[in-house]
Amino acid sequence: MRKPPVWRMPAMQGLMILVCVGVSGALSGAVAALSALLGGLICMIPGLYFSLAMFRYQGARSARLILQTTYKAETIKMVMTAAGFAAAFIFVKPLSAGHLFAAFIAVQAIHWFAPWILQPRSQ
């Protein structure tokens, strides 16, 4: 069984982060650009962890491990996300909350397009 294309989603998310940083920086300056970068990374890094954890096991014989990994990885992903937001609000001054959340949502929205992003390319 061929491994799924785990890196396509983070690549698309990385592009979205660059767009958010560029637009935020051009429209509102350096604080907005940094805030957008942090918001995008707060979404992307936990998602990348989840993806790598999920594709560690494959096949019907690993069904129990896959289910356990799903619960564990999702919990860790949520904790990482919450910790990312907490760290941003505690340690980054000044911070533009609007740009932080907007970039987070924009990067999260990439998941809506996952069926098309992850679709195998025809040859």
Salt bridges, closest charged atoms under 4 A:
none
